[in-house]
Amino acid sequence: MSASTTNHPQGIAFGVTSKQPLVKALWLLVFFSWIPILGATTLNPWTVIQGTGCFLLPTATGDLFASLGLPLPALSHLGALLALGSLVAFVLRDRALALALALGLSLQLVPLITGCSARPSDPQASMAFWAAASGLGFALITSMGIFLVRGHIFGAGFASFLAVLFYETIGIALLSNASDSWRAPSLVGQLYTDFAPNPAILIGVILTLLAARVVVKAYADNHAILMHLRVDGLLGKGLIKAFRLWLPMLAIFTVLTAGYSVMWRFADQAAADFIIAQTAVPAPAEPIGLKATLVHIQTEQVRAWRAELEARSLATQTQVNQLVRNSAQETYDFVRDQLPIRAPGTQTKNCRWYDIGCHVMNLAKSMANSIYQGMREGALNKLKAKLDRAEAEAGRGTDAFRTRAVAEIDTMLVAYRERSIAGIGHTFATLQILSTLLFLYTLLVLLKTYLIVLGRVVLHPTWGIVAKLEDGAVPHSHGDTRLSARGALTFGRNRRDVLFVTRDTVVSNSPGSGRIPMPLTAILSRITNRAWRMQRIDLSNCSDTVSLDLPPPASLVEWTLRTDERVIFEFSHFVGMSDKTRIKPLLNFNLVSLIFGRALVYYAEGPGTLLLRTNATAITTRTANGRTSIKAGRSYAPNCFVARDTRAGFAVHSEHHEVMRGNIVVRKSPKDTVVVDTQADNGARSAFGILRYARTFLVPI
């Protein structure tokens, strides 16, 4: 029985079937409908309820949320644009996109929930606030869910959206000149004021999107195989057997996760005790963690300062004069000296290199102090402006000025406490996001390892399943391959195509010139394999036979690709290609792809030619005289397959007790085209085999 997955890759892109620019523009509008929510200072409602965080969504500029008036007074300009886009998508028969745009209409709720007053005294106002917040959150999650299933994560539209967010969060800071008041212009700031997103929130949301997409795609890529197993009544048996064999990996990650949790709790309490011992504030009645301790210190210190301020403001004028000074500048300098330069309780400790918990706590303290520094400067700057105004209106050195100064200082202390506590909340929210990302990584690794084990179980010959990566409209390879003779691959004078070959390839009878074909494709893989900058060989300008040479027993292979024919290959064996050949990445969690250890692979798409090298004499499906090769039909280790047709079928031979150790061999289906190198590791017995094993199981893709 054969199982295959109908998959038509367009680079690494997946999901969006339409290539129309209008559809891409509409998806971009969906992405930008997320911006007000992603620009919030926190996305955790619990921190808002506790008072340690504020939604503080950016507010629209100009008439973006202004009403259209009659005949649609309830609709804003932005709402009209989203409604029109939804209608266009519906006409284009893209109902998912139409729904995502319609959900963007919930942005009209943004003005209702912006701010820190999450608990108004009026019950009706409180209910309206949380109803609007819940509706906005539901719309965002649903819109992202539609994008996960139908969207184009690695397409130009989403890449443009990410580029804008990167510029807004990091690029502006890098481009701005710290020595003067000039600041790089904000793009999103033209639409929304106060747009200063928390990078940790953006990173957390985007990576969560990617992780969720991987899960959705893994199911879609293996749907055909799972349905075959279900029809044959083998689905439950296969899943359970794979789960039993996969249990050791689950146990390892469970132990590591539990150990990390215990270490964190111990380090958290130890850091809290250390801070209490170093400060002069009263200790809390019960042991509390680091976050609560920092909040406790800020609260106690501000309470003490305000109590002293209130006592003096109600006492004699002489005592007031002891608190404030004659001028705005002197009063500002006095208050600035009273506020600690470093956030109380954030002094770091000297950690041993192996003390991970200590390093994590130092990171938390440093982040809290960094946010505190910014809030301290902001509070002092606002106080300075108000003191200057009071001096200008009441006169320098007057009792009226001193009285107003006391009131302004009290107001500043209240805001200082609220923002300091919010900053502490944001710091630990960032750490929580990092912890969540680590958890997401763990889940992706576990998912991939389970799929690897499942593939090695159900693709065993005894199950009678031969899986293919692609089927349907993708043409089957005709196996038009040509091997080098005596270490040389020659190109006659009748050839008119242009070749790009790696710079370390010996080329005879052609000088070549340096070029970088497809400079943005597989940059890292090409650089590490010295295949980014290449030699350009124009065969039509060569009067003599051109040859590419390698010393025996190494071989060169030319694989001629027909239109839309696709061949997956390893960059470590890549020599070159013709100018018409396109190289594209493919992310596929099909069990066939995971047999070879990776979900992310690269393929060459015809028409054109693909040039490969092998360390031993290459084994191809057909010999030089056109006969079917017996050797190509044998079983080999997965790393021996230098190149393979995307429609080639494979079966796995392994002992089940070896399934987690990677000792497997793979056999292709009859007549399918592959290139095999029996010395894929260059004949060396690698001392780093454990690293290859770890890469297979610990790299999520």
Secondary structure, DSSP 8 states (H G I E B T S, - for coil): -EEE-----BTTB-S-----HHHHHHHHHHHHTTHHHHTSS---HHHHHHTS------EE-TTTTSB--TT-TT-BHHHHHHHHHHHHHHHTT-HHHHHHHHHGGGGGGHHHH-SS--S-SSHHHHHHHHHHHHHHHHHHHHHHHHHHHH--TTSHHHHHHHHHHHIIIIIHHHHS-TTSS-----SGGGTEET----HHHHHHHHHHHHHHHHHHHHHHHTHHHHHHHHHTT-HHHHHHHHHHHHHHHHHHHHHHHHHHHHHHHHHHHHHHHHHHHHSSS---SS---HHHHHHHHHHHHHHHHHHHHHHHHTS-HHHHHHHS-SSHHHHHHHHHHHS-SS-TT-------TT-HHHHHHHHHHHHHHHHHHHHHHHHHHHHHHHHHHHHHHH-TT-HHHHHHHHHHHHHHHHHHHHHHHHHHHHHHHHHHHHHHHHHHHHHHHHHHHHHHHHHHHHTSGGGT-EEES--TTS------EEE-BTTEEEE-TT---EEEEETTSEEES---EEE-SSTTSSHHHHHHTT-SSEEEEEGGG-SS-EEEE--TT-EEEEEEE-TT-EEEE-GGGEEEEETT-EEEEEE---HHHHHTT-SEEEEEESSEEEEEEESS--EESB-TTS-B-SGGGS-B-GGGEEEEETT-EEEEE--GGGTTTT--EEEE-TT--EEE-TTTTTT---TTHHHHHHHHHHS--
